[in-house]
Structures are given as C-alpha cells and as structure tokens.
Amino acid sequence: MYKKLLRPIFFFFDPEKIHDFIFFILKLLDKIPFLFPLINTFFKVNHPKLETNLFGIKFPNPVGLAAGLDKNAKYINQFSSFGFGFVEIGTVTPLAQEGNSKKRLFRLVNDEGIINRMGFNNVGVDRVLKRLKENKNVIIGGNIGKNKLTDNKDAASDYLICFKKLFPYVDYFAINVSSPNTENLRDLQYKDNLQLLLRSIQEKNNTYLKPKPILLKIAPDLSNDQLLDVIDVVKLTLIDGIIATNTTLSRKNLKSSIDLTTQKGGLSGAPVREKSTQVIKFLHEKSNGTIPIIGVGGIMSPEDALDKIKAGASLIQLYTGFVYSGPRLVKQINKSILNYRLNQ
C-alpha cells in the first residue's frame, strides 16, 4: 500500500513540506483512541531472540529509528508503534535554530537516496526535554550537537549543556561530530579534538550515580588511519560505542540528474550502503569486536540490515529506507533478523 499508493503521492511534493504534513497527520491520528496500540500489534515482532542487551539496556528488538526524522521528539511514541525497538531524537542543540536556508532536502529517486543540508534545525534542548517527559517507555537515544554560531573551541560547552539537560530523559547519548551540514563540525573528528570533547563529556557522565552510555556518531568518509584514531579515542575515553555512519559527501556513480546530484549536503540511502558497511566491518575487525556498533546507512531491505549485522553491528537504524519503503520495512527486517538468529 505504501509503495504503490502513498509514496507516489508523497513524492510528488517537496520533501520537507511532506515531512511536515506527515507530522500533522500523526497529530490528527493520535486523537483516535487506541489507534497506535492497534498499529503496534500489526508491525511489532515479538520474540525473545530479537531482544538485544547492549550498554546495559534491554532493547526489545535491534531495529531503531535514526536521528533526523523526529528531531524534536514530537512523536516518539507514535513512531515506536511502527515496530521500532528504539528511537533516536535530534540532533538537539542548546539553543533553537532554523538551520540552513531552504530548499535543503532533495530526493534522488533513481538512486534511492536523499541529500540533505538541514543544518541541525531544531527547537532547542529545553523544549525537547519537555516532550520527553511524555515518553511511554520507549528507549530513547539523545543525539546532541553544537549550535552553528558556537566556535569549535567552545563546542564542548554546547554538548555538555544538552547532555546535562537531557540526562534524566534519554537512555543513551549519540555525540554527533559528523554532520557535513554545520560548517567545520567534522573537524571535531580529528583525534586531538575528539579526545578533548569526549573526555569532557565522560567526566561529567561519571559524576552521576548511574552514568549513561555514550556513543560517537562518525562519518563514512574517514580514511582507515582516521578510523584507527577513532578506535584509539574510544578506548582512551572509555565511551561505550560507535554509530556508523552518518551521511556521505561522495557523489560517485549516481544516476539522478545533475541538478540533484550536485546539491550540497550529506547523501543518505542506497548510495552510502556499501561504504557504511565497510566502515562497520573495519571498526569491528580492528577493535577485535570490543567496541559495540550501531549500523546505519543505506539499509533499504532486510538483506542490507543483515549485511550490517554480519559486518559487526549489534543494532541497526533506519531513516532513508523508512522513507522509501514505509513502516512495513521495519517488520520485514525484524523477521529477517529473527530467522537469522534462530538459525545460528
């Protein structure tokens, strides 16, 4: 139904306007009693073998919604009803910001991809945490970043503001230093900068009686030497894992029209699939499997999800695949992972 009926209608309109329209529809549907619990019974796959224990958290299944779709934590409970085992919100910054100028979101339909240069548009951490108070037992990841006008030398203060305010309301943190859409943000991935940032967050984390898991979200465009640096920093700072990967700046072998493929921004979806999987495999092998990894990037089918898991990911996340295939993909992936685990 989604691919044949709804998607052609959605894809006829501007991507960002459709995003806002879908959120409006979710708001209306939420007023119908028991609708989302009913939706949940259709999409959810329940089985002990799907449960995944990681970072001291018991995930009901390993398929999560990636950051970027529900930036402002407006519909975490509703999105969870589509069968996701966890939802990552954000990227959240200390202050609200509009992000980059529009138009900033582009579908590459012939490549099953999306280019975005949103620029951390969000309502700010204070409004987000108010919404998180309405969470109904959904496992939440808090993806945090810095404001556009904050210099990199002061970046740690922005991350710490978000960390402290969100701490009571999220189950783990994702430190986003890999978006290509905030100027110079990716410079924070360099070893010395990264080590300083993660140490400052980890020091604050350790002041709490029960610290929260901290994960680093990295770009798919890092060299092998840079990935080795990431492994070193993760081990030195004792953070809990890596999310691999964010969007790519690469534009190789695209089929879409040049007016789309030359747009600035990060590319997600099928074109980043192999690059992301290779990064996961490299990190898993070079760390001897000691660093937990959440795999994200180009998961458009159950087979893509299994490739990520076989490469070394313990959990996976969807975004562009969810846009192209709809919520049925979540159920298909969970069934595929269940069959894989039952046959191991």
Secondary structure, 3 states (H helix, E strand, C coil): CHHHHHHHHHCCCCHHHHHHHHHHHHHHHCCCCCHHHHHHHHHCCCCHHHCEEECCEEECCCEEECCCCCCCCCCHHHHHCCCCCEEEEEEECCCCECCCCCCCEEEEHHHCEEEECCCCCECCHHHHHHHHCCCCCCCEEEEECCCCCCCHHHHHHHHHHHHHHHHHHCCEEEEECCCCCCCCHHHHHCHHHHHHHHHHHHHHHCCCCCCCCEEEEECCCCCHHHHHHHHHHHHHHCCCEEEECCCECCCCCCCCCHHHHCCCCEEEEHHHHHHHHHHHHHHHHHCCCCCCEEEECCCCCHHHHHHHHHHCCCEEEECHHHHHHCCHHHHHHHHHHHHHHHCC
